[in-house]
Amino acid sequence: VLYWAAGVDDRYGEWVADDVRVEVAHYPGVGRFAALNNSTDRVSTRIRGADGQSWTVDLPPGGLTWISTTEPNN
C-alpha cells in the first residue's frame, strides 16, 4: 500500500526480503542496508535490491546485520 500511495508500486520488489519476517532498510547514501529478523526463529532469506541484485542472509532470532551494497552478492 505504501508503494502505491507513493506512486512507485512498480518498484515494490526492490529492497525487500522474500521472508516477511525480515525487514530491510536501504541507505543508498552510504551504500549499505540493514536486515532485521523480527521473529523468534532463525531465518535464512534472500534480499532483493535494485537492478536484479540479491543477497542471502542468515539471521538468528531477533538478529540484525548490515551489508554493503558494494560487496559481491549471491
C-alpha positions as CSV (number, residue, x, y, z in Angstrom):
1,V,0.0,0.0,0.0
2,L,2.8,2.4,0.8
3,Y,4.5,1.9,-2.6
4,W,1.2,2.5,-4.3
5,A,0.5,5.6,-2.2
6,A,3.9,7.0,-3.1
7,G,3.3,6.3,-6.8
8,V,6.2,3.8,-7.1
9,D,4.4,0.5,-6.9
10,D,6.4,-0.7,-9.9
11,R,9.5,-0.7,-7.6
12,Y,8.0,-2.9,-4.9
13,G,10.4,-5.7,-5.5
14,E,13.4,-3.6,-4.6
15,W,15.0,-3.8,-1.1
16,V,12.6,-6.4,0.3
17,A,13.2,-9.8,1.8
18,D,11.5,-13.0,0.4
19,D,10.6,-13.8,4.0
20,V,8.1,-11.4,5.5
21,R,9.6,-11.8,9.0
22,V,12.6,-9.8,7.8
23,E,12.6,-6.0,7.4
24,V,15.1,-4.3,5.1
25,A,16.2,-0.7,5.4
26,H,18.3,0.6,2.5
27,Y,20.6,3.6,2.9
28,P,21.9,4.5,-0.6
29,G,23.9,7.5,0.6
30,V,26.3,5.2,2.5
31,G,25.9,2.1,0.2
32,R,24.5,-0.2,2.9
33,F,21.4,-1.9,4.0
34,A,20.2,-3.4,7.3
35,A,18.3,-6.7,7.6
36,L,16.3,-7.3,10.8
37,N,14.7,-10.6,11.8
38,N,11.5,-9.8,13.6
39,S,10.8,-13.4,14.6
40,T,11.8,-15.8,17.3
41,D,13.1,-18.3,14.7
42,R,16.3,-18.4,12.8
43,V,15.6,-17.2,9.3
44,S,17.5,-17.6,6.0
45,T,16.2,-15.4,3.2
46,R,17.0,-13.6,0.0
47,I,17.1,-9.8,0.0
48,R,16.3,-8.3,-3.4
49,G,18.0,-5.0,-4.2
50,A,17.9,-2.8,-7.3
51,D,18.9,-3.9,-10.8
52,G,18.4,-7.6,-10.1
53,Q,21.0,-7.8,-7.3
54,S,20.3,-10.1,-4.4
55,W,21.9,-11.3,-1.2
56,T,21.2,-14.3,1.0
57,V,21.3,-13.6,4.7
58,D,21.1,-16.0,7.7
59,L,19.8,-14.3,10.8
60,P,19.4,-15.6,14.3
61,P,16.1,-14.8,16.2
62,G,15.9,-11.0,16.6
63,G,19.1,-10.7,14.6
64,L,20.3,-7.6,12.7
65,T,23.0,-7.4,10.1
66,W,24.4,-4.6,8.0
67,I,25.5,-5.4,4.4
68,S,27.5,-3.2,2.0
69,T,25.8,-2.9,-1.4
70,T,29.3,-2.7,-2.9
71,E,30.4,-6.1,-1.7
72,P,29.9,-9.1,-4.1
73,N,26.4,-10.5,-3.7
74,N,24.9,-14.0,-4.2
